[in-house]
Amino acid sequence: MILVIGAGASGLMAARDLLASGREVLVLEAAPRIGGRIHTTRSGSTHAGGSKSSVEFPYSVEAGAEFVHGDLPLTFELLTAAGIKAIPTEGQFYRSNEGQWQKENIRVKGWDKVMERMASLDEDMAVADFLSAYFGGGENERLRWAVRRFAEGYDLADIHFASTKALYREWSRDEGTQYHVDGGYGKMIDWIASEIEGMGGKIVLSAPAVAVEWAPGIVRVVTSDGRIFQGTAALITVPLGVLQAGDAGVALPIADTNVEPHRSGGPVRNGLTFDPAIPEYIQAFHALGYGSVIKLLLHFSEPFWEKEAPGLGFLISDQNLPTWWTVSGKPNLLTGWFAGPRTIPYQGKPDPELIHLGLESLAKIFHVSIAELHDQLLTYRVDDWSQDPYSLGAYSYEKVGEKPFRQILHTPVENTIFFAGEALYEGEHTPGTVEAALATGRKAAETILAAWL
């Protein structure tokens, strides 16, 4: 029996491949749903009558992962097999800075010089050090601001640690067409789960793993309610934030594992512990970069943005909540995106405060009153991924010097404990994505099969 911890894209992909090769597989998922940082839902809220109440969006929305960044092989392999369409994104790109509008995706002046200098670096360095060394001075203030905003907003990166060379590789890559999954990424995840169950695999929900007790060829996984699952090997696919939150390798006694999976006021940060300890791997967890996102989904009574931004598809602004987009086929929906270290002061804030932040930004961008936007807001949803107890963040970015640590995590512990997840991706496509998670799940399954022939 192979235990897979985590029913996100990586864990489910690995479980499907292992089952297809004749292995017995049990998937343990902490949450009461599958998907992990993929969460397609219709659940929202409203302030009808002055008090918050639950209400559904008129269509499915993506609370987590949303875009397919190009013609990605594994993603399209699964979508094709499941009979699910990928819909190209539509709409006009806009940029709004200091009240000025642009209708083209044009970088700020000097961006090409930044990319050229990035490409010429002999030694890697943190982005903050790179900007200080090559683009200092008052004349480059706007350029430094733009680079920082993009690194934080797209890659969730802390520029004091983020690898300049890694960002150059990513930013110079042409992703091609961007897509939405018809019906949401959740449809693809549900299809993989049905494949797993059809091959005799089992997925256990609401089973937060808190301790992994192991010896070569034997694994015992203890959940927060004291249940014990045993196998010959374990594949750990939980998000990097959970691995980083774990104790420094000292296992919790079973009697102490009855912890609530979620408490109001903040996430539980128990993470995973290992007995015997695996300190080299614990160190590797902390060497990798991991960022967070606050995502707002706002359904209005009418598309007020059409007056100033007709045909809006994607908007980048200089406001506190800077990035917004629409989704084809989902009228009157705006998605707001606030990411990276700048979210830290807002993490854990109540929904009304974050909704106000979003509406305040929209009011300044589109020159309307916040009261007017409140009146038009029908349904909303706030997802602060730093507060999700089973993710503790959104996705990874590469720090300077982290590659040797990723290699450690690609190396099995006594052919008994294996790791996978988007944070371990080293392929040619965009990191920090569903495709990255799927690829590492497949690679981990291949490694397990090779070890257990």
C-alpha positions as CSV (number, residue, x, y, z in Angstrom):
1,M,0.0,0.0,0.0
2,I,1.3,3.4,-1.0
3,L,0.0,6.3,1.0
4,V,-0.4,9.6,-0.9
5,I,-0.8,12.6,1.5
6,G,-2.7,15.4,-0.3
7,A,-5.4,15.2,-2.9
8,G,-4.4,18.2,-4.9
9,A,-3.3,18.1,-8.5
10,S,0.1,16.5,-7.7
11,G,-1.2,13.8,-5.4
12,L,-4.1,12.8,-7.6
13,M,-1.9,12.7,-10.7
14,A,0.6,10.4,-8.9
15,A,-2.2,8.2,-7.4
16,R,-3.7,7.7,-10.9
17,D,-0.4,6.7,-12.4
18,L,0.5,4.4,-9.6
19,L,-2.9,2.7,-9.8
20,A,-2.5,2.3,-13.5
21,S,0.7,0.4,-12.9
22,G,-1.0,-2.0,-10.6
23,R,-0.1,-0.5,-7.2
24,E,-2.5,-0.3,-4.2
25,V,-3.0,3.4,-3.3
26,L,-4.7,5.3,-0.5
27,V,-5.0,9.1,-0.7
28,L,-5.3,11.1,2.5
29,E,-6.7,14.6,2.2
30,A,-6.9,17.1,5.1
31,A,-9.8,19.1,3.8
32,P,-13.4,18.0,3.4
33,R,-12.9,18.3,-0.4
34,I,-10.4,17.4,-3.0
35,G,-8.3,19.8,-5.1
36,G,-6.2,21.6,-2.6
37,R,-5.3,25.0,-4.1
38,I,-7.7,24.2,-6.9
39,H,-11.2,25.2,-5.7
40,T,-14.0,25.6,-8.2
41,T,-17.2,26.7,-6.3
42,R,-20.4,28.7,-6.5
43,S,-20.3,29.6,-2.8
44,G,-20.3,33.3,-2.0
45,S,-21.7,35.9,0.4
46,T,-23.8,38.9,0.4
47,H,-24.6,41.8,2.7
48,A,-28.3,41.9,1.9
49,G,-30.2,43.6,4.7
50,G,-27.0,44.8,6.2
51,S,-25.8,41.5,7.5
52,K,-23.6,38.8,5.9
53,S,-25.4,35.8,4.5
54,S,-24.5,32.9,2.2
55,V,-25.5,33.1,-1.4
56,E,-24.4,31.3,-4.6
57,F,-22.8,32.9,-7.7
58,P,-24.9,32.4,-10.8
59,Y,-22.0,30.4,-12.3
60,S,-18.9,28.5,-11.0
61,V,-15.9,30.6,-10.0
62,E,-12.3,29.8,-9.3
63,A,-11.3,30.6,-5.7
64,G,-7.8,29.2,-6.3
65,A,-5.9,28.2,-9.4
66,E,-7.6,29.6,-12.5
67,F,-5.5,30.0,-15.7
68,V,-3.9,27.4,-18.1
69,H,-0.7,29.2,-19.1
70,G,-0.3,28.1,-22.6
71,D,-0.6,24.7,-24.4
72,L,0.6,22.7,-21.5
73,P,1.1,19.0,-22.2
74,L,-0.1,17.3,-19.1
75,T,-3.0,19.7,-18.5
76,F,-4.3,19.2,-22.1
77,E,-3.7,15.5,-21.9
78,L,-6.1,15.3,-18.9
79,L,-8.6,17.8,-20.4
80,T,-8.7,15.9,-23.6
81,A,-9.1,12.5,-21.9
82,A,-11.9,14.0,-19.7
83,G,-13.7,15.7,-22.7
84,I,-13.3,19.1,-21.1
85,K,-12.7,22.2,-23.2
86,A,-10.1,24.9,-22.6
87,I,-11.4,28.4,-23.5
88,P,-9.0,31.1,-24.7
89,T,-9.1,34.2,-22.6
90,E,-10.7,37.3,-24.2
91,G,-10.8,41.0,-23.8
92,Q,-8.7,44.1,-23.9
93,F,-5.6,44.6,-21.8
94,Y,-5.6,47.9,-19.9
95,R,-3.0,49.6,-17.7
96,S,-4.1,52.4,-15.3
97,N,-1.4,54.5,-13.6
98,E,-1.9,57.8,-11.9
99,G,-5.2,58.2,-13.7
100,Q,-3.7,57.6,-17.2
101,W,-4.9,54.7,-19.3
102,Q,-3.1,52.5,-21.8
103,K,-4.7,49.9,-24.0
104,E,-1.7,47.8,-24.8
105,N,0.4,45.5,-22.7
106,I,3.4,47.8,-22.8
107,R,6.1,47.6,-20.2
108,V,7.4,50.7,-18.5
109,K,10.3,52.5,-20.1
110,G,13.5,50.7,-19.5
111,W,12.1,47.2,-19.1
112,D,14.0,45.9,-22.1
113,K,17.2,47.1,-20.4
114,V,16.3,45.2,-17.3
115,M,15.8,42.0,-19.3
116,E,19.1,42.5,-21.1
117,R,21.0,43.0,-17.9
118,M,19.3,40.0,-16.3
119,A,20.3,37.9,-19.2
120,S,24.0,39.0,-18.9
121,L,24.4,38.1,-15.2
122,D,27.2,35.6,-14.5
123,E,26.3,35.1,-10.9
124,D,22.8,34.9,-9.6
125,M,21.6,37.5,-7.0
126,A,18.5,38.5,-5.3
127,V,16.3,40.8,-7.3
128,A,16.6,43.6,-4.8
129,D,20.4,43.5,-5.0
130,F,20.2,43.4,-8.8
131,L,18.0,46.5,-8.9
132,S,20.3,48.3,-6.5
133,A,23.4,47.4,-8.4
134,Y,22.3,48.1,-11.9
135,F,19.2,50.4,-11.7
136,G,19.7,52.6,-8.7
137,G,19.1,56.3,-8.6
138,G,16.1,58.5,-8.7
139,E,15.8,58.3,-12.5
140,N,15.0,54.5,-12.2
141,E,12.6,54.7,-9.3
142,R,9.6,54.0,-11.6
143,L,11.4,51.1,-13.2
144,R,12.3,49.5,-9.9
145,W,8.7,49.9,-8.7
146,A,7.5,48.1,-11.9
147,V,9.9,45.2,-11.5
148,R,9.0,44.8,-7.9
149,R,5.3,44.9,-8.5
150,F,5.6,42.3,-11.3
151,A,7.8,40.0,-9.2
152,E,5.4,40.2,-6.2
153,G,2.1,40.2,-8.1
154,Y,2.8,37.5,-10.6
155,D,5.4,35.3,-8.9
156,L,4.5,36.1,-5.2
157,A,8.2,36.7,-4.7
158,D,10.0,38.5,-2.0
159,I,12.6,40.4,-4.0
160,H,15.1,40.3,-1.2
161,F,15.4,36.5,-1.7
162,A,14.0,35.8,-5.2
163,S,16.4,34.6,-7.9
164,T,17.0,37.1,-10.7
165,K,18.1,34.3,-13.1
166,A,15.0,32.3,-12.3
167,L,12.7,35.3,-12.9
168,Y,14.5,36.0,-16.2
169,R,14.0,32.5,-17.4
170,E,10.3,32.8,-16.6
171,W,9.7,36.3,-17.9
172,S,11.5,35.7,-21.2
173,R,9.4,32.6,-22.0
174,D,6.5,33.1,-24.3
175,E,3.6,31.3,-22.6
176,G,1.3,31.7,-25.6
177,T,-2.4,31.6,-25.3
178,Q,-4.0,31.8,-21.9
179,Y,-7.0,29.6,-21.2
180,H,-9.8,29.1,-18.7
181,V,-11.0,25.5,-18.1
182,D,-14.7,25.2,-19.2
183,G,-16.6,24.7,-16.0
184,G,-13.5,25.2,-13.9
185,Y,-10.4,23.3,-12.9
186,G,-12.5,21.4,-10.4
187,K,-14.1,19.4,-13.3
188,M,-10.6,18.1,-14.2
189,I,-9.8,17.2,-10.6
190,D,-13.2,15.4,-10.2
191,W,-12.4,13.4,-13.4
192,I,-9.0,12.3,-12.0
193,A,-10.6,11.3,-8.8
194,S,-13.2,9.2,-10.6
195,E,-10.4,7.5,-12.5
196,I,-8.7,6.7,-9.2
197,E,-11.8,5.3,-7.7
198,G,-12.5,3.4,-10.9
199,M,-9.2,1.6,-10.6
200,G,-9.8,0.7,-6.9
201,G,-8.0,3.5,-5.2
202,K,-9.5,5.2,-2.2
203,I,-9.6,8.9,-1.2
204,V,-10.1,9.7,2.5
205,L,-11.3,13.3,3.2
206,S,-11.1,15.3,6.4
207,A,-7.9,13.4,7.4
208,P,-5.2,16.0,8.3
209,A,-1.9,14.2,8.6
210,V,0.1,15.5,11.5
211,A,2.8,12.9,12.0
212,V,4.7,10.5,9.7
213,E,6.4,7.6,11.6
214,W,8.6,5.5,9.4
215,A,11.2,2.9,9.0
216,P,12.6,1.6,5.7
217,G,9.6,0.0,3.9
218,I,7.1,0.9,6.6
219,V,5.1,4.2,7.1
220,R,2.5,5.1,9.7
221,V,0.6,8.3,9.1
222,V,-1.2,9.7,12.1
223,T,-4.1,12.2,11.5
224,S,-5.2,15.0,13.8
225,D,-8.0,12.8,15.2
226,G,-5.7,10.0,16.1
227,R,-6.4,7.7,13.1
228,I,-3.4,5.7,11.8
229,F,-2.9,4.6,8.2
230,Q,0.0,2.2,7.4
231,G,1.7,1.5,4.1
232,T,5.0,0.5,2.6
233,A,5.8,4.1,1.3
234,A,4.4,7.6,1.5
235,L,4.3,10.3,-1.1
236,I,4.0,13.7,0.5
237,T,2.3,16.3,-1.8
238,V,1.1,18.9,0.7
239,P,1.8,22.5,-0.1
240,L,5.2,23.9,0.8
241,G,3.7,26.2,3.4
242,V,2.5,23.2,5.4
243,L,6.0,21.6,5.2
244,Q,7.6,24.8,6.4
245,A,5.1,25.0,9.3
246,G,6.1,21.5,10.6
247,D,8.0,20.9,13.7
248,A,11.8,20.6,13.2
249,G,11.6,16.9,12.8
250,V,10.2,15.9,16.3
251,A,7.1,13.8,16.0
252,L,4.0,14.6,18.1
253,P,2.8,11.9,20.5
254,I,-0.4,10.3,19.2
255,A,-2.2,11.6,22.3
256,D,-1.4,15.2,21.4
257,T,-2.7,15.1,17.8
258,N,-6.3,15.9,18.6
259,V,-6.1,19.4,17.2
260,E,-8.8,21.3,15.4
261,P,-8.2,21.5,11.6
262,H,-9.2,25.2,11.7
263,R,-9.8,27.8,14.4
264,S,-11.3,31.2,13.8
265,G,-8.8,34.0,13.9
266,G,-6.1,32.2,12.0
267,P,-4.9,28.9,10.6
268,V,-3.5,26.0,12.6
269,R,0.2,25.8,12.0
270,N,1.0,22.2,13.0
271,G,2.3,21.1,9.7
272,L,3.8,17.6,9.4
273,T,6.4,16.0,11.8
274,F,8.6,13.1,11.0
275,D,9.9,10.3,13.3
276,P,12.7,9.5,12.9
277,A,13.6,13.1,12.1
278,I,14.7,14.1,8.6
279,P,16.6,17.4,9.4
280,E,18.2,17.7,5.9
281,Y,14.8,17.6,4.3
282,I,13.4,20.0,6.9
283,Q,16.2,22.5,6.1
284,A,15.3,22.0,2.4
285,F,11.7,22.9,3.0
286,H,12.7,26.3,4.4
287,A,15.2,27.0,1.7
288,L,12.5,27.3,-0.9
289,G,10.4,30.4,-1.6
290,Y,6.6,30.4,-1.0
291,G,4.2,33.3,-1.3
292,S,0.6,34.0,-0.8
293,V,-2.4,35.6,-2.5
294,I,-5.6,37.4,-1.5
295,K,-8.2,36.9,-4.2
296,L,-11.5,38.7,-4.4
297,L,-14.4,37.6,-6.6
298,L,-17.0,40.3,-7.1
299,H,-20.3,39.9,-8.9
300,F,-22.0,43.2,-9.7
301,S,-25.5,44.1,-11.0
302,E,-23.9,45.7,-14.1
303,P,-20.5,46.0,-15.7
304,F,-19.7,49.6,-14.5
305,W,-16.2,49.3,-15.9
306,E,-17.3,49.3,-19.5
307,K,-17.6,53.1,-19.5
308,E,-13.9,53.7,-19.0
309,A,-12.5,50.3,-20.1
310,P,-14.8,48.8,-22.9
311,G,-14.2,45.2,-23.5
312,L,-12.0,44.8,-20.4
313,G,-10.2,41.6,-20.1
314,F,-7.2,42.3,-17.9
315,L,-6.2,45.4,-15.9
316,I,-3.1,46.3,-14.0
317,S,-3.2,49.4,-11.9
318,D,-1.2,51.3,-9.3
319,Q,-3.8,50.9,-6.6
320,N,-3.5,48.9,-3.3
321,L,-5.4,46.0,-4.9
322,P,-3.8,46.4,-8.3
323,T,-4.8,43.5,-10.6
324,W,-8.3,42.8,-12.0
325,W,-9.8,40.6,-14.8
326,T,-13.0,39.4,-16.3
327,V,-14.0,35.9,-17.4
328,S,-15.7,35.2,-20.7
329,G,-19.2,33.8,-20.2
330,K,-19.4,35.1,-16.6
331,P,-21.0,38.5,-17.0
332,N,-20.5,41.2,-14.4
333,L,-17.8,39.3,-12.6
334,L,-14.5,41.0,-11.6
335,T,-11.7,39.1,-10.0
336,G,-9.2,41.0,-7.9
337,W,-5.7,39.8,-7.2
338,F,-3.4,41.0,-4.4
339,A,-0.2,39.0,-4.0
340,G,3.3,38.6,-2.5
341,P,4.8,40.3,0.6
342,R,2.6,43.3,0.3
343,T,-0.4,41.2,1.4
344,I,1.2,40.5,4.8
345,P,-0.4,43.5,6.7
346,Y,-3.8,42.3,5.3
347,Q,-3.5,38.6,6.0
348,G,-6.2,37.4,8.4
349,K,-8.2,40.6,8.1
350,P,-12.0,40.2,8.1
351,D,-13.8,40.0,4.7
352,P,-15.5,43.4,5.0
353,E,-12.1,45.1,5.4
354,L,-10.7,43.3,2.3
355,I,-13.9,44.0,0.3
356,H,-13.5,47.7,1.2
357,L,-9.9,47.6,0.0
358,G,-11.0,46.1,-3.3
359,L,-13.9,48.6,-3.8
360,E,-11.7,51.5,-2.8
361,S,-9.2,50.5,-5.5
362,L,-11.9,50.1,-8.1
363,A,-13.5,53.4,-7.2
364,K,-10.2,55.2,-7.7
365,I,-9.5,53.4,-11.0
366,F,-12.9,53.9,-12.5
367,H,-13.8,57.3,-10.9
368,V,-17.0,56.1,-9.2
369,S,-18.0,56.2,-5.5
370,I,-17.4,53.4,-3.1
371,A,-21.1,53.7,-2.0
372,E,-22.2,53.2,-5.6
373,L,-20.1,50.0,-6.0
374,H,-21.5,48.7,-2.7
375,D,-25.0,49.2,-4.0
376,Q,-24.1,47.3,-7.2
377,L,-22.3,44.4,-5.5
378,L,-24.5,41.3,-5.4
379,T,-22.2,38.5,-4.4
380,Y,-18.7,38.3,-3.2
381,R,-16.1,35.9,-2.1
382,V,-12.7,36.5,-0.4
383,D,-10.0,33.8,-0.4
384,D,-6.9,34.7,1.7
385,W,-4.7,31.7,1.0
386,S,-2.4,32.5,3.8
387,Q,-5.2,31.6,6.2
388,D,-6.1,28.3,4.6
389,P,-4.9,25.8,7.2
390,Y,-4.0,23.1,4.6
391,S,-2.1,25.5,2.2
392,L,-0.7,28.3,4.3
393,G,-0.1,30.2,1.1
394,A,-0.6,30.0,-2.6
395,Y,2.5,28.9,-4.6
396,S,6.2,28.9,-4.7
397,Y,9.0,31.0,-6.3
398,E,12.7,30.3,-6.6
399,K,15.1,31.8,-4.1
400,V,18.8,32.4,-4.8
401,G,20.7,29.2,-4.3
402,E,17.7,26.9,-3.7
403,K,18.3,24.3,-6.5
404,P,20.5,22.0,-4.4
405,F,17.7,21.9,-1.8
406,R,15.1,21.0,-4.4
407,Q,17.4,18.1,-5.4
408,I,17.4,16.9,-1.8
409,L,13.6,16.8,-1.9
410,H,13.7,14.9,-5.2
411,T,15.8,12.2,-3.4
412,P,13.6,9.6,-1.6
413,V,14.1,9.0,2.1
414,E,15.3,5.4,2.3
415,N,13.0,4.6,-0.7
416,T,10.1,5.1,1.8
417,I,9.2,8.8,1.9
418,F,8.9,10.7,-1.4
419,F,8.0,14.3,-2.1
420,A,6.1,16.0,-4.9
421,G,4.3,19.3,-5.6
422,E,4.6,22.5,-7.6
423,A,7.4,23.8,-5.4
424,L,9.7,21.0,-6.7
425,Y,9.0,21.6,-10.4
426,E,12.1,22.0,-12.7
427,G,10.6,21.7,-16.1
428,E,10.4,24.1,-19.1
429,H,6.9,25.5,-18.5
430,T,5.8,28.1,-16.0
431,P,6.5,27.2,-12.4
432,G,4.0,27.6,-9.6
433,T,1.1,26.3,-11.7
434,V,-1.2,23.3,-11.9
435,E,0.9,22.0,-14.8
436,A,3.9,22.1,-12.5
437,A,2.0,20.1,-9.8
438,L,0.9,17.5,-12.3
439,A,4.4,17.1,-13.7
440,T,6.0,16.5,-10.3
441,G,3.2,14.1,-9.4
442,R,3.9,12.0,-12.5
443,K,7.7,12.2,-11.9
444,A,7.2,11.0,-8.3
445,A,5.1,8.1,-9.4
446,E,7.8,7.1,-11.8
447,T,10.4,7.3,-9.0
448,I,8.3,5.2,-6.7
449,L,7.7,2.6,-9.3
450,A,11.4,2.4,-10.1
451,A,12.2,2.0,-6.4
452,W,9.6,-0.7,-5.9
453,L,10.0,-2.9,-9.0
